[in-house]
């Protein structure tokens, strides 16, 4: 575990510090019709703030941005090796997948290795994120399946961890199950927030979800790509395997098409990224000449807007930080800003970034 220098306790909320910054403008004709506000922060591997805007100490839930960290004890404990999970299966355990056949098949293979079936999963059912797969289900008159839930890989990993640690698989989703206790310790270790100071809620898929400052989210990703020397060897090795799996198989973290996580990792070398619900996004940039201790980026769109504001802020923040080269920016252009059209298809405005990070 880390030493005392690697921990911090969130400062008491101060209203002035929690003021969000304007980040995105939505124009129509000659005026700005609406704005999205939020919080952005980038930190290096030592926890030093490199750039920010808004209130980095705002406490909010990680949501699905926690998934790669929730997979750390799966790998570090030896559970992933016990069940012979492949890099592809580790990647899908870190993902919010689109529910495509590739994702279903990968999760089904994981479940088979644990000796359990889809009925053991407690993530619930929703329509696949893939519009194509959803249309096909409707055409056939079929209901969505639990393996198409975007969290089915994460839940299968938690089941495997519970089995490995001697916990009851029937309660793998409960806060007092050994699997969830190990995950909570990992979140504390990587965020630097004492366990007693972490807010805990219930995520959309039914498992515990963790609330930490946005700055701590950025630190978690900086440490995931470049674990501190004070971390134990198992945590460091697990981090390296998770980062490698996500980089090698980005289509299992998101989807085969039109998923920002996937497209960002395809376009930018040395980067991992993970979306979270309610306007959360996190990025880890592997160590380089510019960032020798790695870099973590985290953001929260204040109103929870996921489709137009969040991707715009992600791409613009990484551009300002010099993470994306011209080729990557060209490939990610569809996510950088959006045209506003009327019902005839005429272009009448745009959704665009409107901020400068404070260095």
Helices and strands as residue ranges (DSSP letters): G 4-6, G 15-18, E 21-28, E 31-44, E 49-53, E 59-61, G 63-66, H 67-70, H 72-76, H 79-82, H 87-93, H 101-114, G 118-120, H 131-140, G 146-148, H 152-165, G 169-171, H 178-191, G 195-197, E 199-202, E 208-213, H 214-225, H 233-248, H 250-253, H 260-267, E 271-276, E 280-285, E 295-301, H 309-320, H 326-331, H 333-336, E 338-341, E 347-353
